[in-house]
Amino acid sequence: MRTALTIAGSDSSGGAGIQADLKTFAAHGVYGASVITAVTAQNTLGVTAVHVVPSAMVRAQIDAVISDLGADAIKIGMLATADIVRTVAEAIDAHLLRAEAIAAHIVRGEAIAAHALRPVVLDPVMVAKGGSRLLAADAVEAVRSLLLARCAIVTPNLAEAEVLTNTTVRDVPAMEQAARALVDAGAGAALIKGGHLDDDRVVDVLWTGDERHVFEGPRIDTRHTHGTGCTLSSAIAARLALGEPLAAAVTLAIDYVREAIAHAPGLGKGHGPLNHFPKSSQ
């Protein structure tokens, strides 16, 4: 069975963070493991408290999972502080066999480590749906300098893309420019999510470094969108863990999130959660 690891914050309401990630992994038939970076007290109305996990404990969780279960893909979400960003980057380097290292092992006829990490999906969580900041200001540069080059794909929304690229991203041409800038900065690929565009259609733009893909669909009129970013990135990670090519993984993940929104259970007084098992409700 394929495995995926989420490194992210915990959402007490179950709609976002590691709870959404684990549900998404399960919906795709992938075994999910988790590393908790922060514990949040939140519901559909917003975040009321955040407790950051010490970076040493974050590293201990990563080492414990990888040394035993391994990971066919990794999703990175809320990291909270620059110290945790650095810790996660160091852990990735400690466990990751890069492509050239794998090739060298094969040429020499040597065994490849069974628990080498696979593709990393970076969801640069900065602000919660209700507006609470989830990434310290001094951690943004750490994400830029330490994590972009270590990820197969980064999946920012419009506001996150603006922060990471220091540009204004308010329309589709700017989304493409931001995606290209993030790849130029080291990311393997970039998916700019256009859910916050002022339009009756939702447009997402993927740049792989070689190809541009535009995903467009009707906007679903609903307030139940809590955890959409977490769910999308973890769906991409699950698809990559299953061996899908990147563009196909993104396409299938976007389709999955649309279904999860369309079949949301209608819970909560604010931005309600998605239905992570939409097929079971049909």
TORKOL-4160 file (C-alpha; in steps of 0.2 Angstrom, whole numbers, padded with zeros to 4 digits, m for minus):
282
<pt num="1" X="0000" Y="0000" Z="0000"/>
<pt num="2" X="0006" Y="0017" Z="m0004"/>
<pt num="3" X="0010" Y="0030" Z="0010"/>
<pt num="4" X="0009" Y="0048" Z="0011"/>
<pt num="5" X="0015" Y="0060" Z="0026"/>
<pt num="6" X="0007" Y="0076" Z="0030"/>
<pt num="7" X="0017" Y="0089" Z="0040"/>
<pt num="8" X="0005" Y="0102" Z="0045"/>
<pt num="9" X="m0006" Y="0110" Z="0059"/>
<pt num="10" X="m0020" Y="0101" Z="0068"/>
<pt num="11" X="m0038" Y="0108" Z="0066"/>
<pt num="12" X="m0049" Y="0104" Z="0080"/>
<pt num="13" X="m0065" Y="0106" Z="0069"/>
<pt num="14" X="m0058" Y="0093" Z="0057"/>
<pt num="15" X="m0061" Y="0103" Z="0042"/>
<pt num="16" X="m0043" Y="0108" Z="0037"/>
<pt num="17" X="m0025" Y="0104" Z="0042"/>
<pt num="18" X="m0019" Y="0086" Z="0046"/>
<pt num="19" X="m0037" Y="0080" Z="0049"/>
<pt num="20" X="m0042" Y="0085" Z="0031"/>
<pt num="21" X="m0026" Y="0078" Z="0024"/>
<pt num="22" X="m0028" Y="0061" Z="0032"/>
<pt num="23" X="m0046" Y="0060" Z="0026"/>
<pt num="24" X="m0040" Y="0065" Z="0009"/>
<pt num="25" X="m0027" Y="0051" Z="0009"/>
<pt num="26" X="m0039" Y="0038" Z="0014"/>
<pt num="27" X="m0052" Y="0044" Z="0001"/>
<pt num="28" X="m0038" Y="0040" Z="m0012"/>
<pt num="29" X="m0033" Y="0023" Z="m0005"/>
<pt num="30" X="m0017" Y="0029" Z="0002"/>
<pt num="31" X="m0011" Y="0026" Z="0020"/>
<pt num="32" X="m0008" Y="0042" Z="0029"/>
<pt num="33" X="0004" Y="0047" Z="0043"/>
<pt num="34" X="0005" Y="0064" Z="0051"/>
<pt num="35" X="0018" Y="0076" Z="0059"/>
<pt num="36" X="0009" Y="0090" Z="0069"/>
<pt num="37" X="0018" Y="0107" Z="0069"/>
<pt num="38" X="0004" Y="0116" Z="0079"/>
<pt num="39" X="m0012" Y="0113" Z="0088"/>
<pt num="40" X="m0025" Y="0125" Z="0084"/>
<pt num="41" X="m0042" Y="0128" Z="0093"/>
<pt num="42" X="m0054" Y="0133" Z="0078"/>
<pt num="43" X="m0071" Y="0130" Z="0071"/>
<pt num="44" X="m0080" Y="0136" Z="0055"/>
<pt num="45" X="m0080" Y="0153" Z="0062"/>
<pt num="46" X="m0061" Y="0155" Z="0065"/>
<pt num="47" X="m0046" Y="0152" Z="0075"/>
<pt num="48" X="m0046" Y="0156" Z="0093"/>
<pt num="49" X="m0029" Y="0149" Z="0099"/>
<pt num="50" X="m0013" Y="0142" Z="0092"/>
<pt num="51" X="0000" Y="0131" Z="0101"/>
<pt num="52" X="0016" Y="0129" Z="0092"/>
<pt num="53" X="0025" Y="0112" Z="0094"/>
<pt num="54" X="0043" Y="0113" Z="0098"/>
<pt num="55" X="0054" Y="0110" Z="0082"/>
<pt num="56" X="0063" Y="0096" Z="0091"/>
<pt num="57" X="0047" Y="0087" Z="0092"/>
<pt num="58" X="0043" Y="0090" Z="0074"/>
<pt num="59" X="0059" Y="0083" Z="0069"/>
<pt num="60" X="0057" Y="0068" Z="0080"/>
<pt num="61" X="0040" Y="0064" Z="0073"/>
<pt num="62" X="0047" Y="0065" Z="0055"/>
<pt num="63" X="0061" Y="0053" Z="0059"/>
<pt num="64" X="0050" Y="0041" Z="0068"/>
<pt num="65" X="0038" Y="0040" Z="0053"/>
<pt num="66" X="0051" Y="0039" Z="0039"/>
<pt num="67" X="0062" Y="0027" Z="0048"/>
<pt num="68" X="0048" Y="0014" Z="0049"/>
<pt num="69" X="0034" Y="0018" Z="0037"/>
<pt num="70" X="0043" Y="0028" Z="0024"/>
<pt num="71" X="0033" Y="0040" Z="0013"/>
<pt num="72" X="0029" Y="0039" Z="m0006"/>
<pt num="73" X="0024" Y="0058" Z="m0005"/>
<pt num="74" X="0024" Y="0072" Z="0007"/>
<pt num="75" X="0012" Y="0086" Z="0009"/>
<pt num="76" X="0018" Y="0101" Z="0019"/>
<pt num="77" X="0005" Y="0113" Z="0026"/>
<pt num="78" X="0006" Y="0125" Z="0041"/>
<pt num="79" X="0023" Y="0127" Z="0048"/>
<pt num="80" X="0020" Y="0142" Z="0060"/>
<pt num="81" X="0038" Y="0148" Z="0063"/>
<pt num="82" X="0055" Y="0150" Z="0054"/>
<pt num="83" X="0062" Y="0138" Z="0066"/>
<pt num="84" X="0050" Y="0124" Z="0060"/>
<pt num="85" X="0053" Y="0128" Z="0042"/>
<pt num="86" X="0072" Y="0126" Z="0044"/>
<pt num="87" X="0069" Y="0110" Z="0054"/>
<pt num="88" X="0058" Y="0102" Z="0040"/>
<pt num="89" X="0070" Y="0107" Z="0027"/>
<pt num="90" X="0084" Y="0099" Z="0036"/>
<pt num="91" X="0074" Y="0083" Z="0039"/>
<pt num="92" X="0070" Y="0082" Z="0020"/>
<pt num="93" X="0088" Y="0083" Z="0016"/>
<pt num="94" X="0092" Y="0070" Z="0029"/>
<pt num="95" X="0080" Y="0058" Z="0022"/>
<pt num="96" X="0079" Y="0062" Z="0004"/>
<pt num="97" X="0088" Y="0053" Z="m0010"/>
<pt num="98" X="0089" Y="0065" Z="m0025"/>
<pt num="99" X="0088" Y="0059" Z="m0042"/>
<pt num="100" X="0106" Y="0060" Z="m0046"/>
<pt num="101" X="0110" Y="0050" Z="m0030"/>
<pt num="102" X="0097" Y="0037" Z="m0035"/>
<pt num="103" X="0105" Y="0035" Z="m0052"/>
<pt num="104" X="0123" Y="0034" Z="m0044"/>
<pt num="105" X="0116" Y="0019" Z="m0033"/>
<pt num="106" X="0109" Y="0011" Z="m0048"/>
<pt num="107" X="0125" Y="0012" Z="m0058"/>
<pt num="108" X="0135" Y="0005" Z="m0044"/>
<pt num="109" X="0122" Y="m0009" Z="m0042"/>
<pt num="110" X="0119" Y="m0003" Z="m0024"/>
<pt num="111" X="0102" Y="m0005" Z="m0015"/>
<pt num="112" X="0092" Y="0011" Z="m0013"/>
<pt num="113" X="0086" Y="0016" Z="0004"/>
<pt num="114" X="0068" Y="0009" Z="0006"/>
<pt num="115" X="0062" Y="0024" Z="0016"/>
<pt num="116" X="0069" Y="0038" Z="0005"/>
<pt num="117" X="0056" Y="0052" Z="0003"/>
<pt num="118" X="0047" Y="0055" Z="m0013"/>
<pt num="119" X="0038" Y="0070" Z="m0020"/>
<pt num="120" X="0035" Y="0085" Z="m0009"/>
<pt num="121" X="0020" Y="0095" Z="m0011"/>
<pt num="122" X="0021" Y="0112" Z="m0002"/>
<pt num="123" X="0005" Y="0122" Z="0002"/>
<pt num="124" X="0012" Y="0138" Z="0010"/>
<pt num="125" X="m0001" Y="0141" Z="0023"/>
<pt num="126" X="0000" Y="0159" Z="0029"/>
<pt num="127" X="m0018" Y="0164" Z="0034"/>
<pt num="128" X="m0033" Y="0154" Z="0040"/>
<pt num="129" X="m0050" Y="0156" Z="0031"/>
<pt num="130" X="m0056" Y="0167" Z="0045"/>
<pt num="131" X="m0041" Y="0179" Z="0043"/>
<pt num="132" X="m0030" Y="0172" Z="0057"/>
<pt num="133" X="m0011" Y="0172" Z="0053"/>
<pt num="134" X="m0004" Y="0155" Z="0053"/>
<pt num="135" X="0014" Y="0159" Z="0048"/>
<pt num="136" X="0026" Y="0171" Z="0057"/>
<pt num="137" X="0031" Y="0186" Z="0046"/>
<pt num="138" X="0050" Y="0181" Z="0048"/>
<pt num="139" X="0046" Y="0163" Z="0042"/>
<pt num="140" X="0041" Y="0169" Z="0024"/>
<pt num="141" X="0059" Y="0171" Z="0018"/>
<pt num="142" X="0063" Y="0154" Z="0026"/>
<pt num="143" X="0049" Y="0146" Z="0015"/>
<pt num="144" X="0056" Y="0155" Z="0000"/>
<pt num="145" X="0074" Y="0151" Z="0003"/>
<pt num="146" X="0073" Y="0134" Z="0011"/>
<pt num="147" X="0057" Y="0125" Z="0004"/>
<pt num="148" X="0054" Y="0130" Z="m0014"/>
<pt num="149" X="0069" Y="0121" Z="m0020"/>
<pt num="150" X="0064" Y="0105" Z="m0011"/>
<pt num="151" X="0047" Y="0104" Z="m0017"/>
<pt num="152" X="0040" Y="0095" Z="m0033"/>
<pt num="153" X="0025" Y="0108" Z="m0033"/>
<pt num="154" X="0020" Y="0123" Z="m0023"/>
<pt num="155" X="0001" Y="0127" Z="m0022"/>
<pt num="156" X="m0002" Y="0145" Z="m0016"/>
<pt num="157" X="m0018" Y="0155" Z="m0017"/>
<pt num="158" X="m0018" Y="0172" Z="m0024"/>
<pt num="159" X="m0013" Y="0181" Z="m0007"/>
<pt num="160" X="0001" Y="0168" Z="m0004"/>
<pt num="161" X="0007" Y="0170" Z="m0022"/>
<pt num="162" X="0008" Y="0189" Z="m0019"/>
<pt num="163" X="0019" Y="0187" Z="m0003"/>
<pt num="164" X="0030" Y="0174" Z="m0011"/>
<pt num="165" X="0034" Y="0183" Z="m0027"/>
<pt num="166" X="0032" Y="0201" Z="m0020"/>
<pt num="167" X="0020" Y="0205" Z="m0035"/>
<pt num="168" X="0002" Y="0209" Z="m0037"/>
<pt num="169" X="m0008" Y="0193" Z="m0042"/>
<pt num="170" X="m0026" Y="0198" Z="m0046"/>
<pt num="171" X="m0029" Y="0190" Z="m0063"/>
<pt num="172" X="m0025" Y="0175" Z="m0074"/>
<pt num="173" X="m0010" Y="0183" Z="m0083"/>
<pt num="174" X="m0003" Y="0188" Z="m0066"/>
<pt num="175" X="m0006" Y="0170" Z="m0060"/>
<pt num="176" X="0004" Y="0163" Z="m0074"/>
<pt num="177" X="0018" Y="0176" Z="m0071"/>
<pt num="178" X="0018" Y="0171" Z="m0052"/>
<pt num="179" X="0019" Y="0153" Z="m0056"/>
<pt num="180" X="0034" Y="0155" Z="m0068"/>
<pt num="181" X="0043" Y="0166" Z="m0055"/>
<pt num="182" X="0041" Y="0152" Z="m0041"/>
<pt num="183" X="0048" Y="0139" Z="m0053"/>
<pt num="184" X="0062" Y="0151" Z="m0057"/>
<pt num="185" X="0065" Y="0153" Z="m0038"/>
<pt num="186" X="0067" Y="0134" Z="m0037"/>
<pt num="187" X="0050" Y="0125" Z="m0036"/>
<pt num="188" X="0048" Y="0110" Z="m0047"/>
<pt num="189" X="0031" Y="0117" Z="m0053"/>
<pt num="190" X="0018" Y="0129" Z="m0046"/>
<pt num="191" X="0000" Y="0129" Z="m0046"/>
<pt num="192" X="m0008" Y="0146" Z="m0042"/>
<pt num="193" X="m0026" Y="0144" Z="m0035"/>
<pt num="194" X="m0039" Y="0156" Z="m0042"/>
<pt num="195" X="m0053" Y="0153" Z="m0029"/>
<pt num="196" X="m0052" Y="0171" Z="m0024"/>
<pt num="197" X="m0054" Y="0179" Z="m0041"/>
<pt num="198" X="m0069" Y="0190" Z="m0043"/>
<pt num="199" X="m0077" Y="0180" Z="m0056"/>
<pt num="200" X="m0091" Y="0167" Z="m0058"/>
<pt num="201" X="m0078" Y="0154" Z="m0064"/>
<pt num="202" X="m0064" Y="0147" Z="m0054"/>
<pt num="203" X="m0047" Y="0147" Z="m0063"/>
<pt num="204" X="m0031" Y="0138" Z="m0058"/>
<pt num="205" X="m0015" Y="0140" Z="m0067"/>
<pt num="206" X="m0001" Y="0126" Z="m0067"/>
<pt num="207" X="0017" Y="0129" Z="m0074"/>
<pt num="208" X="0028" Y="0114" Z="m0074"/>
<pt num="209" X="0043" Y="0123" Z="m0080"/>
<pt num="210" X="0039" Y="0116" Z="m0098"/>
<pt num="211" X="0020" Y="0117" Z="m0099"/>
<pt num="212" X="0006" Y="0129" Z="m0095"/>
<pt num="213" X="m0010" Y="0121" Z="m0089"/>
<pt num="214" X="m0026" Y="0131" Z="m0086"/>
<pt num="215" X="m0040" Y="0123" Z="m0076"/>
<pt num="216" X="m0057" Y="0132" Z="m0077"/>
<pt num="217" X="m0074" Y="0127" Z="m0070"/>
<pt num="218" X="m0090" Y="0135" Z="m0063"/>
<pt num="219" X="m0090" Y="0143" Z="m0046"/>
<pt num="220" X="m0100" Y="0133" Z="m0033"/>
<pt num="221" X="m0111" Y="0146" Z="m0024"/>
<pt num="222" X="m0108" Y="0140" Z="m0006"/>
<pt num="223" X="m0100" Y="0146" Z="0010"/>
<pt num="224" X="m0093" Y="0128" Z="0014"/>
<pt num="225" X="m0075" Y="0130" Z="0008"/>
<pt num="226" X="m0066" Y="0127" Z="0024"/>
<pt num="227" X="m0050" Y="0117" Z="0021"/>
<pt num="228" X="m0050" Y="0118" Z="0002"/>
<pt num="229" X="m0032" Y="0122" Z="0000"/>
<pt num="230" X="m0027" Y="0108" Z="0012"/>
<pt num="231" X="m0038" Y="0096" Z="0003"/>
<pt num="232" X="m0031" Y="0100" Z="m0014"/>
<pt num="233" X="m0013" Y="0099" Z="m0009"/>
<pt num="234" X="m0015" Y="0083" Z="0000"/>
<pt num="235" X="m0025" Y="0076" Z="m0015"/>
<pt num="236" X="m0011" Y="0080" Z="m0026"/>
<pt num="237" X="0001" Y="0071" Z="m0014"/>
<pt num="238" X="m0010" Y="0056" Z="m0014"/>
<pt num="239" X="m0010" Y="0055" Z="m0033"/>
<pt num="240" X="0009" Y="0057" Z="m0034"/>
<pt num="241" X="0011" Y="0043" Z="m0021"/>
<pt num="242" X="0000" Y="0032" Z="m0032"/>
<pt num="243" X="0012" Y="0036" Z="m0047"/>
<pt num="244" X="0002" Y="0048" Z="m0057"/>
<pt num="245" X="0012" Y="0061" Z="m0068"/>
<pt num="246" X="0011" Y="0078" Z="m0060"/>
<pt num="247" X="m0001" Y="0086" Z="m0072"/>
<pt num="248" X="m0013" Y="0072" Z="m0071"/>
<pt num="249" X="m0011" Y="0072" Z="m0052"/>
<pt num="250" X="m0016" Y="0090" Z="m0052"/>
<pt num="251" X="m0031" Y="0088" Z="m0064"/>
<pt num="252" X="m0038" Y="0073" Z="m0053"/>
<pt num="253" X="m0035" Y="0083" Z="m0037"/>
<pt num="254" X="m0045" Y="0098" Z="m0043"/>
<pt num="255" X="m0059" Y="0087" Z="m0049"/>
<pt num="256" X="m0059" Y="0078" Z="m0032"/>
<pt num="257" X="m0060" Y="0095" Z="m0023"/>
<pt num="258" X="m0075" Y="0101" Z="m0034"/>
<pt num="259" X="m0084" Y="0085" Z="m0029"/>
<pt num="260" X="m0080" Y="0088" Z="m0010"/>
<pt num="261" X="m0087" Y="0105" Z="m0011"/>
<pt num="262" X="m0102" Y="0101" Z="m0021"/>
<pt num="263" X="m0107" Y="0087" Z="m0008"/>
<pt num="264" X="m0102" Y="0097" Z="0008"/>
<pt num="265" X="m0111" Y="0091" Z="0023"/>
<pt num="266" X="m0117" Y="0109" Z="0028"/>
<pt num="267" X="m0110" Y="0109" Z="0045"/>
<pt num="268" X="m0106" Y="0124" Z="0056"/>
<pt num="269" X="m0111" Y="0142" Z="0056"/>
<pt num="270" X="m0097" Y="0149" Z="0046"/>
<pt num="271" X="m0086" Y="0142" Z="0032"/>
<pt num="272" X="m0091" Y="0124" Z="0034"/>
<pt num="273" X="m0080" Y="0109" Z="0030"/>
<pt num="274" X="m0080" Y="0099" Z="0014"/>
<pt num="275" X="m0086" Y="0081" Z="0011"/>
<pt num="276" X="m0069" Y="0071" Z="0009"/>
<pt num="277" X="m0079" Y="0055" Z="0004"/>
<pt num="278" X="m0090" Y="0063" Z="m0009"/>
<pt num="279" X="m0094" Y="0047" Z="m0018"/>
<pt num="280" X="m0101" Y="0039" Z="m0003"/>
<pt num="281" X="m0114" Y="0052" Z="m0002"/>
<pt num="282" X="m0121" Y="0050" Z="m0020"/>
